[in-house]
Amino acid sequence: MRKSAIALFMMCTMSAWAETWTLHDCIQHAMQNNITVRKNRISEESSEASLTQSKSALWPSLSFSTSHGVNYRPGQETESIRPVDGELVSTPNTSWNSSYGINMNWTVWNGGINHKNVKAQEVTGEINRLATETSELTVQEQIVQLYVQIMYTREAVKVNQALVETARQQYERGCEMHKEGQMSKADLVQLEAQYASAQYDVVNSNAQVQNYIMQLKKLLQLDMDVDFDVTGNTPSDEAVMAVIPQAESVYEKALLTRPEIRSAEKSIESAELQYNIAKRGYYPTIGLNAGISDSHNSGSQNDVGKQMKNNLNMSASVSLSVPIWDQRRTSTNKQKALLQKTTAQLDLEDRKSSLSNTIEQFWLNAVTGQNRFVSAQAKCKSQQASYELVNEQFNNGLKNVVDVLQSRDNILAAEQDKLQSKYTFLLNLQLLKFYMGENLDL
């Protein structure tokens, strides 16, 4: 029993030195540090880079090339007579040559595929942005669930602590009665076991709080050596009587605001664009090419300047490519795009159905929690009055240990049911408002 008391003291004082965060603090930190959210933001940046590249494909490409080489002719005559003036000159066995070129290529028209690729990449970027938004909302939802669990369990600890105090008083009274011969040793042992059990319940509840805090730290990407705790105002019982929005109105607003729905709609648009792009595989392609090249050779009788002037070459050409038989690539791409569109439409239906079920479950939980709270509140009052009466009668020797234990179990069950229904309502009411586009706030 002494060890339990020490453990209770340690767990109750652990959070005294910890940094306390509100629900708002947790959400703000997670939006900047959660790994899933950060990965999705990287995907957004990658989409922006791909969009920039798609836009650049609308413009000509320009390249510069050069080459330098050496030629060695061991059998070449080393002396020759220059035909112009008959002078004897020597010709080297080894010569150097260099060439230079600037080339421009431009796809003037390829059925509009490049322009459609830009549009398709814009839609992909929007889908990735919505994926980031979805991950942010999912993390926020997980945070509020853990936050409410911590608040609920902490209130349960307070209930258990009150029962510890009562169990302690009963045990001390039992010790006095045992000394006076008014209670058997067996009944005293039961009171001692009740006291130890009440202490264990407090320790166990505190352990659950620490477990939820650990899960929340993981979600916030906090290191294990960070002393962390949450803080917030304990919701009043009157808050449980708030008006619950209708599930239908929540669903209608969620269809317009939830990113997972808009992402599914964008996926359909993306599939339609891919089909449009695939059809353009039947269209001809017109290209424009231009280039400038030059070269010089050390084996020439002319100097470099004159060679560069004589060898300068400029060219321009227009090309036309008409597809005749592409081994069914275009028709296959069209078929795949249509199948992708059908899949995207089914995915949208599935997400709408899932959203509807989720909202309906939130609404049902909120209504059930509110109704259970009303009945549990009345039950707690009657059980508390009964427990106080039984405890008073026990102190006067009019009730036995079994009656005390039974009364204690009844009030504990009633208090726990009240707390559970209270926080079940508050959590699901917040989630209903959250799905309507409101911020989480407790």
C-alpha positions in Angstrom: 0.0 0.0 0.0 2.9 2.3 0.8 4.4 1.6 -2.7 1.1 2.5 -4.3 1.0 5.8 -2.4 4.5 6.7 -3.6 3.7 5.8 -7.2 0.5 7.9 -6.9 2.5 10.9 -5.6 5.1 10.6 -8.4 2.6 10.3 -11.2 0.5 13.2 -9.9 3.5 15.5 -9.7 5.1 14.5 -13.0 3.2 17.2 -15.0 4.1 19.9 -12.5 7.4 20.5 -14.2 6.2 19.8 -17.7 5.5 22.5 -20.4 1.8 22.8 -20.8 0.2 23.2 -24.2 -3.4 24.1 -25.1 -5.3 22.4 -27.9 -4.5 25.4 -30.2 -0.8 25.1 -29.3 -0.8 21.4 -30.2 -2.5 21.9 -33.6 -0.2 24.8 -34.5 2.9 22.8 -33.7 1.6 19.7 -35.6 0.9 21.8 -38.7 4.6 22.7 -38.9 6.3 19.6 -37.6 4.2 16.5 -38.4 6.1 14.3 -40.8 3.0 13.2 -42.8 2.0 16.9 -43.4 5.6 17.8 -44.3 5.9 15.0 -46.8 2.7 16.1 -48.5 4.0 19.7 -48.7 7.1 18.3 -50.5 4.8 16.6 -53.0 3.2 20.1 -53.6 6.6 21.6 -54.3 7.4 18.7 -56.7 4.2 19.4 -58.5 5.1 23.1 -58.9 8.5 22.1 -60.4 6.7 19.8 -62.8 4.3 22.5 -63.8 7.2 24.9 -64.5 8.8 22.3 -66.7 5.5 21.7 -68.6 5.1 25.4 -69.3 8.7 25.5 -70.6 7.9 22.8 -73.1 5.8 25.3 -75.0 9.0 27.2 -75.9 11.9 26.3 -78.2 14.9 24.5 -77.0 18.4 25.9 -77.7 21.7 24.0 -77.4 25.3 24.6 -78.1 27.7 21.8 -79.2 31.4 21.7 -80.0 34.0 19.1 -80.8 37.8 19.0 -81.0 39.9 16.3 -82.4 43.3 15.3 -83.8 44.1 13.4 -87.0 47.4 11.6 -87.6 48.4 10.4 -91.1 51.8 8.6 -90.9 51.8 7.9 -94.6 51.1 11.4 -95.8 53.9 13.2 -97.8 55.5 15.8 -95.6 56.5 18.1 -98.4 54.5 19.4 -101.4 54.6 22.2 -104.0 52.0 24.9 -103.5 50.1 25.1 -106.8 49.6 28.9 -106.5 53.2 30.0 -106.6 55.2 26.7 -106.9 56.8 27.1 -103.5 57.8 24.0 -101.6 55.9 23.7 -98.4 55.7 21.1 -95.7 52.5 19.4 -94.6 52.4 18.1 -91.1 51.4 14.5 -90.4 49.3 15.6 -87.5 46.4 18.1 -87.7 43.8 19.5 -85.3 40.2 20.1 -86.2 37.4 21.9 -84.3 33.7 22.4 -85.0 31.0 24.5 -83.3 27.2 24.5 -83.6 24.1 26.2 -82.2 20.8 24.4 -82.7 17.2 25.3 -82.0 14.2 22.9 -82.0 10.6 24.0 -81.5 7.5 21.9 -81.6 5.2 24.4 -83.1 2.1 22.2 -82.9 1.5 18.6 -81.7 -2.3 18.6 -81.5 -2.3 20.8 -78.4 -0.8 18.1 -76.2 1.8 20.5 -74.6 -1.0 23.0 -73.7 -3.1 20.2 -72.3 -0.1 18.9 -70.3 0.2 22.2 -68.6 -3.5 22.1 -67.6 -3.2 18.5 -66.4 -0.2 19.4 -64.3 -2.1 22.3 -62.8 -4.8 19.8 -61.8 -2.2 17.4 -60.4 -0.8 20.3 -58.3 -4.3 21.0 -56.9 -4.8 17.4 -56.0 -1.5 17.4 -54.1 -2.5 20.6 -52.4 -5.8 19.0 -51.3 -3.8 15.9 -50.1 -1.8 18.2 -47.8 -5.0 19.8 -46.6 -6.5 16.4 -46.0 -3.5 15.2 -44.0 -3.7 18.4 -41.9 -7.3 17.9 -41.0 -6.7 14.2 -40.2 -3.9 15.2 -37.8 -6.1 17.8 -36.2 -8.8 15.2 -35.7 -6.4 12.8 -34.1 -5.1 15.5 -31.8 -8.5 16.5 -30.5 -9.4 12.9 -29.9 -6.3 12.3 -27.8 -6.7 15.7 -26.1 -10.3 14.8 -25.1 -9.2 11.4 -23.9 -6.6 13.1 -21.6 -9.2 15.6 -20.3 -11.7 12.8 -19.6 -9.1 10.5 -17.9 -7.9 13.4 -15.7 -11.5 14.0 -14.5 -11.8 10.2 -13.9 -8.6 10.5 -11.7 -10.3 13.2 -9.6 -13.3 10.9 -9.0 -11.0 8.0 -8.1 -9.0 10.3 -5.7 -12.2 11.2 -3.9 -13.0 7.6 -3.5 -9.5 6.9 -2.2 -10.1 9.5 0.5 -13.4 7.9 1.4 -11.9 4.4 1.4 -9.1 5.6 3.6 -11.6 7.0 6.2 -13.5 3.7 6.1 -10.4 1.7 6.6 -9.4 3.8 9.5 -12.8 3.5 11.0 -12.7 -0.2 10.5 -9.4 -0.4 12.4 -11.1 1.4 15.3 -14.0 -0.9 15.2 -11.8 -4.0 15.0 -9.9 -2.9 18.1 -13.2 -2.4 19.9 -14.3 -5.9 18.8 -17.1 -4.5 16.6 -15.6 -5.8 13.3 -14.0 -9.1 12.3 -10.6 -9.4 10.9 -12.0 -10.6 7.6 -14.2 -7.5 7.2 -11.2 -5.3 8.0 -9.1 -7.0 5.3 -11.9 -6.3 2.8 -11.8 -2.6 3.7 -8.0 -2.6 3.4 -8.4 -4.2 0.0 -10.9 -1.6 -1.0 -8.5 1.2 0.0 -5.6 -0.5 -2.0 -8.0 -1.0 -5.0 -9.0 2.7 -4.9 -5.3 3.7 -4.9 -4.6 1.4 -7.8 -7.4 2.9 -9.8 -5.8 6.3 -9.4 -2.4 5.0 -10.4 -3.9 3.2 -13.4 -5.8 6.3 -14.5 -2.7 8.4 -14.3 -0.8 5.8 -16.3 -3.5 6.0 -19.0 -3.1 9.8 -19.1 0.7 9.4 -19.6 0.0 6.9 -22.4 -2.3 9.3 -24.2 0.3 12.1 -23.7 3.0 9.8 -25.2 0.7 9.2 -28.3 0.1 12.9 -28.6 3.9 13.6 -28.4 4.5 11.1 -31.2 1.8 12.9 -33.3 3.5 16.2 -32.6 7.0 14.8 -33.4 8.3 15.7 -29.9 11.4 13.9 -28.6 10.9 11.5 -25.7 13.1 13.8 -23.4 10.6 16.7 -23.8 8.5 17.3 -20.7 5.1 17.8 -22.2 1.6 18.2 -20.9 -1.7 19.6 -22.0 -3.9 22.2 -20.3 -7.3 23.6 -20.8 -10.5 24.6 -19.1 -12.6 21.7 -17.8 -15.9 21.8 -19.7 -18.9 22.5 -17.6 -21.9 20.2 -17.4 -24.0 22.9 -19.0 -21.9 22.5 -22.2 -23.4 19.1 -22.7 -26.8 20.6 -23.3 -25.6 22.4 -26.4 -27.7 22.1 -29.6 -26.6 19.3 -31.9 -26.5 20.3 -35.6 -28.5 18.0 -37.9 -26.5 15.3 -39.7 -27.9 16.3 -43.1 -26.8 19.9 -42.8 -23.4 18.9 -41.7 -23.1 16.5 -44.7 -24.2 19.2 -47.2 -21.5 21.6 -45.9 -18.9 18.9 -45.7 -19.5 18.1 -49.4 -18.5 21.6 -50.3 -15.5 22.1 -48.0 -13.9 18.7 -47.2 -10.6 18.4 -49.3 -11.0 14.6 -49.8 -14.2 15.2 -51.7 -12.7 18.0 -53.8 -9.7 15.9 -54.5 -11.8 13.1 -55.8 -13.6 15.6 -58.1 -10.3 16.8 -59.3 -9.2 13.3 -60.1 -12.1 12.9 -62.4 -11.1 16.2 -64.1 -7.5 14.8 -64.4 -8.8 11.6 -66.0 -10.8 13.6 -68.6 -7.7 15.6 -69.4 -5.7 12.5 -69.9 -8.4 11.2 -72.3 -8.2 14.4 -74.2 -4.5 14.2 -74.4 -4.6 10.6 -75.6 -7.0 11.5 -78.5 -4.5 14.0 -79.8 -2.1 11.2 -80.5 -3.9 10.9 -83.9 -2.9 14.5 -84.8 0.2 15.4 -86.9 3.1 17.2 -85.4 4.8 20.3 -86.9 8.3 21.2 -85.9 10.7 24.0 -86.6 14.5 23.4 -86.6 17.3 25.9 -87.1 21.1 25.8 -86.6 24.4 27.5 -87.2 27.6 25.6 -87.5 31.3 26.3 -88.2 34.6 24.5 -88.2 38.4 24.9 -88.8 41.3 22.5 -89.4 45.0 23.0 -88.7 45.8 21.0 -91.8 44.3 23.6 -94.1 46.4 26.1 -96.0 44.0 28.9 -94.9 44.2 30.5 -91.5 41.5 30.0 -88.8 39.7 33.2 -89.6 39.3 32.5 -93.3 38.3 28.9 -92.6 35.6 30.0 -90.1 34.3 32.5 -92.8 34.3 29.9 -95.5 32.8 27.1 -93.4 30.0 29.0 -91.7 26.8 27.2 -92.3 23.2 28.3 -91.4 20.2 26.1 -91.9 16.5 26.1 -91.2 13.8 23.5 -91.8 10.2 22.7 -91.1 9.1 19.1 -90.3 5.7 17.4 -90.5 5.0 14.1 -88.9 1.7 12.3 -89.5 0.9 9.2 -87.5 -0.4 6.4 -89.6 0.0 3.3 -87.5 1.4 3.6 -83.9 0.9 0.0 -82.8 -2.4 0.9 -81.0 -0.6 3.1 -78.5 -3.1 6.0 -78.9 -6.2 3.8 -78.7 -4.8 2.0 -75.6 -4.0 5.3 -73.9 -7.6 6.4 -74.6 -9.0 3.2 -73.1 -6.8 3.5 -70.0 -7.9 7.1 -69.5 -11.6 6.1 -69.7 -11.0 3.4 -67.1 -9.1 5.8 -64.9 -12.1 8.2 -65.1 -14.5 5.4 -64.1 -12.2 4.5 -61.2 -12.1 8.2 -60.1 -15.9 8.4 -60.3 -16.3 5.3 -58.1 -13.7 6.7 -55.7 -15.8 9.9 -55.4 -18.9 7.9 -54.6 -17.0 5.8 -52.1 -15.7 9.0 -50.3 -19.1 10.5 -50.2 -20.5 7.3 -48.7 -17.7 7.2 -46.2 -18.2 10.9 -45.3 -21.9 10.3 -44.8 -21.3 7.3 -42.5 -18.7 9.2 -40.5 -20.9 12.2 -40.0 -23.9 10.0 -39.1 -21.8 8.2 -36.6 -20.6 11.5 -35.0 -24.2 12.7 -34.8 -25.4 9.4 -33.3 -22.6 9.5 -30.7 -23.4 13.1 -29.8 -27.1 12.4 -29.3 -26.5 9.2 -27.4 -23.9 10.9 -25.2 -26.2 13.8 -24.4 -29.1 11.5 -23.5 -26.8 9.2 -21.4 -25.4 12.2 -19.6 -28.9 13.4 -18.5 -29.7 10.0 -17.1 -26.2 9.5 -15.6 -26.4 12.9 -13.9 -29.6 12.0 -12.1 -28.2 8.5 -11.3 -25.0 10.1 -9.8 -27.0 12.2 -7.5 -29.1 9.3 -6.2 -26.0 7.1 -5.9 -24.1 9.8 -4.1 -26.9 10.3 -1.6 -27.1 6.5 -1.1 -23.4 6.2 -0.7 -23.2 8.9 1.9 -26.1 7.3 3.8 -24.5 3.9 3.7 -21.2 5.3 4.8 -22.8 7.1 7.7 -24.6 3.9 8.8 -21.4 2.0 8.5 -19.6 4.4 10.8 -22.4 3.9 13.3 -22.2 0.1 13.0 -25.5 -0.2 11.1 -24.2 -1.4 7.8 -21.7 -4.1 7.0 -18.7 -4.1 4.7 -20.5 -5.7 1.8 -23.0 -2.9 1.7 -20.2 -0.3 1.7 -18.4 -2.0 -1.1 -21.5 -2.4 -3.2 -22.4 1.2 -2.7 -18.9 2.3 -3.7 -19.1 0.3 -6.9 -22.4 1.8 -7.8 -21.3 5.4 -7.4 -18.0 4.7 -9.2 -19.9 3.2 -12.1 -22.3 6.1 -12.2 -19.6 8.8 -12.1 -17.6 7.0 -14.8 -20.7 6.7 -17.0 -21.4 10.4 -16.5 -17.9 11.4 -17.4 -17.8 9.1 -20.4 -21.1 10.4 -21.8 -20.0 14.0 -21.2 -16.8 13.8 -23.1 -18.3 11.5 -25.8 -20.8 14.3 -26.5 -18.2 17.1 -26.4 -15.9 15.3 -28.7 -18.5 14.3 -31.3 -20.1 17.8 -31.2 -16.7 19.3 -32.0 -16.1 16.9 -34.8 -19.5 17.7 -36.3 -18.6 21.4 -36.2 -15.2 20.6 -37.6 -16.7 18.8 -40.6 -18.8 21.9 -41.2 -15.6 23.9 -41.6 -15.2 25.4 -38.1 -12.0 25.3 -36.1 -11.5 22.8 -33.3 -11.9 24.5 -29.9 -12.6 23.1 -26.4 
